Every structure is written in structure tokens, then in C-alpha cells.
Amino acid sequence: MAVTAEHAALLDRFDEELRLASAPTLDLLIRLKTTACTRLPALDKSAPAARLEQFIAGAAWTEAAIGLINLEIPG
């Protein structure tokens, strides 16, 4: 998927917000998932996506981050 200039600018702003955040939050992780993750909508009903939702719900931030990486960059 090609990244448009508008999407790139959105990602840059979000990157800055992530960098400045003092701690992970549910809102921040949900926004990361919806803003930056391009493969997730296609994988929404998969077991790894369900596990990711469990990590998010349980505030398991490190596991959620690793889960996002695994879903977005498989293998």
C-alpha cells in the first residue's frame, strides 16, 4: 500500500505524540492500531487479532506492541 502525503503527515504527528507520551494508555494504543496498522482490518477475526484485543483490554502494553508488530510484519 502506498502511503499518501496526508497519511504520512498523520503518522508523523502520531509519532510525535507517542514520543512525548509519559506512559501508554488504552486510547493511545487504540489510536495507534487504527492510524498506523494497515493489515489489521483484514485480520480482524483472526486468532492473533483476538489475542491482541485481550492484551489491549488487560493493559498488557508490551505484549500488545509485540502483537501489533507480529500482525503488521509477519514472519
BELJOSUL-V460064 format. One record per pair of residues at least 6 apart in sequence whose ideal C-beta (glycine too) atoms are under 8 Angstrom apart, sorted by the first residue. I is the first residue (numbers start at 1). GAP is how many residues later the second one is. Records with the same first field share a line. If there is no record, write none. Layout:
BEGIN
I->GAP  GAP
END
This chain:
BEGIN
1->37
3->8
10->25
11->24  25
14->17  18  21  22
17->11
18->10  14
21->7
24->35  37
26->30  33
29->27  32  35
30->26
32->36
33->7  19  23  35
37->31  34  35
38->34
39->32  33
40->9  31  32
43->6  28
48->19  22  23
49->22
51->16
52->12  15  16  19
54->6
55->6  8  9  12
56->8
END
